[in-house]
Amino acid sequence: MSSTLFRLDTSVRTEGSVTRAVADTLQGTILEELGEGARVVRRDLAVEPVPADVWASAALAPEQGRSAEQERAVRTARELADEVLSADVLVLGAPLYNFGVSQHFKTWVDTLITDPRLAPGQTPLADRPAFLVTARGGGYAPGTPREGWDHATGWMRRILVDVWGLDLDVIETELTLAEVNPQMAELRELARAQLTESHDAARRGGRAVTLRLRSVA
């Protein structure tokens, strides 16, 4: 069976990242279940970020008479869109930073939307399986002091589900700073349990999406 998995990493930490670790578990499960023939297209925005000015250049590029900078930006947007559109399943790692969306993730999305195939109203990704792997250093659940401070996950759902129509499974891990923050020491056991559950959810999700991919092969 030949399937393509697109993997996006946006954590600025290339070592010790929770989103990378959980995405590794998810990717590993999918590849193990699919066996030979599966391939991974990976884009690591911590290693090779999309330049911040690409979005504006691509968004404002006219149909005719583009500058060299605009041509490069449009070409970059097309390459990013090709990666996504060619995938059978998407694994997107995006932690919460400063209560909002990762700069890398936001720039990637903004640039993708400049490609006509992924502009609002276009749904070539409709019902395609995808996973959003996110992590938050503290606790943001209902009833906690910072309930409502997560301004990232809701926005990412809007783009991935409401704009692009992906069939999205969200794997969330909280309290990831408990191990290094003395003020969160009493939460370490809970944090470890949450991380274990996220890896378990990644394995379950990986097996489930593999069955789905096989059923349409």
N, C-alpha and C positions, 0 to 999 in steps of 0.2 A: 504494500500500500504506500503510495507516494502522497505525502502531505507536507505543507510548509507552515512552520510556526514563526510568527514575528515576535521578537522579544525586544522590549524597550526598557532601558534603565535610565532613571533620572536622578537617583540619589547621588549627592556629591561625594559620598563615601564609597570608595572602591573596595575598602576592607571594613568588615564589621557592620555592614548595612543590613538591616532587617528585611527591607524590601527585596534586596538582591538575594538574600538567603532563602526567603520563602519562594521567590520566583525560580530559584535554582531547583527547589524541591518540585515545584509544579512542572517546570520544563523537563526535569529528569524523569518524572512519572510519565508524562506524555510520550517522550521519546522511547522509554522502555516498553510502554504498551504498544506503540506503533511499530517498533522494530525497524528493520532496514528500510530505507527509502524515505524516511522522514528527514527533513532538513530544517535548519534554523537560520533565519535572517535576523541578525542582532544589531541594534543601534544603541550605543552607550553614549548618552549625552553628557556625562561627566568627563569622558575622554575626548569626545568630539562634539561639542555643543553646536547647535544651530546658531549662527551669528545673529545678534539681536536686530540688526538692520535688514536682514533678509526679508522678514515679514513685510515691512513697509515698502521695500523696493518691489516685491512681487505683487502686493496688493494694489499699488498705484501704477503698475506697468500697463501701458496702452497695448492694444492689439497690434498696432503698427508703430514703427519708429522708436523702438525701445533703445535705451542706452545699454552699453555693455554691462553695467551693474544690474540693470533690470533683467537682462537676458540671463545672467548668472543666477539671479534670485528665482526667476520663473523655473529655470532648469533644476535648481535645488528643490523647489516645491514639488516638481514633477517626480523627482527621484524619491522623495519621502513618500509621496502618495503611491508610487508604484510598489514600494515595499509593503505598505499596508494592504493594498488592493490584491496583491498576489498571495496573501496569507490565507490559510484555512482556519487558523485560530490565532488570537492575539494575546500576548502576556505583557501587561503594562505595569511597570513598577514606578510608583510615585509617592514619596513620603510627604507629610505635612511639614511645611517650613514657615515659621513665623505666623502661624494660624491661617496660612493661605496656600495657594498652588505653587508648586515648584516652578521657578523661573524657566528652567529647561523644558518642563512639560508644557507650560503655557506658550512658549515661543514655538515649540514643535507643533502644537495644535493650531496656533494662529497661522503658521506658514502652510500647513496642510489645507486649511480652509481656503487659501488663495487658489488652490488647484480647482478648476471647474468641476472635476468629478466628485469632490468632497465639499463643495460649497453648500450652504444651507438650502434645503429643498432637494438635494441629490442624495439618493440612498443606495449606492452600490454595495454598502456594507450591511444592509438590512438583514437581521437575524443571524449574522455571522457570530460564532462564539468568541467571547473575549473575557479576560480576567483583568481586573484592576487590583493590584497588590499595593496596599497603602499601609503606612505606619505613622503613629503619633507618639511623641515622647511622653505626653501626660495622659490624663483621663478626661474624656469629653462626653461621656455617656449621660443620659438624662439623669438629673438630680445631682450631678457633680458641679463644683463651683465654675467650671469652664464649659458647661453645656452651652452649645451654640457658638463656641469660639472656632470651631473647625469650619473655615470658609472655603475649603478645598474640595472635600469629597462630594458635596452636593453639586458644585459646579462641574466637576469631572463627570458625574453621572449625567448631567444635562447634555454635555457635549457628546459623550459616548453613546448614550441611549436615545435621548430625545432628538439630537441633531443627526447623528450617524446611524441610529437604529440598531446598534450592536446588541446581541443577546449577552448581557453583562452579568458576571459573577464577581462580587467584591469580597476580597479577603482582607480584613482589617486587623491590625495588631496595635494595641495601645500600651502605654506605660513603658516604652522602650528605653527611657532614660533612668529607670529605677535602679539599674545595676551600677550606674556611675554617679547618681545624685544622692548624697547622704540624706537629704530631706525626704526622699522617697523610699528609704530603706524598708519601711514596713510593708511596702507594696511589691517587694521583689518576688515573693512566692506567687502572688497573683500574676505578675508580669511574666514569669516563667511559664505559668499555666496557659496564659493567653498565647504566648509564642508557640508552645507545643500544639495548641488547638489550631493555630494558623497553618502550621506545617501539615497537620492532619487534614485540614480543609483543602490544602493544596493537593494532597494525594487523592482525596476523594474527587475533587474537581477534575484533576488530570485523568483519572480513570473514566469519569463520566463523559468528558468531552471526547475521549478516544472512542468510546462506544458510539457516540454520535457521529464522529467522522467515518467510522467503519460502516455505519448504516447507510450513508449517502455515497459511499465509494462506488 
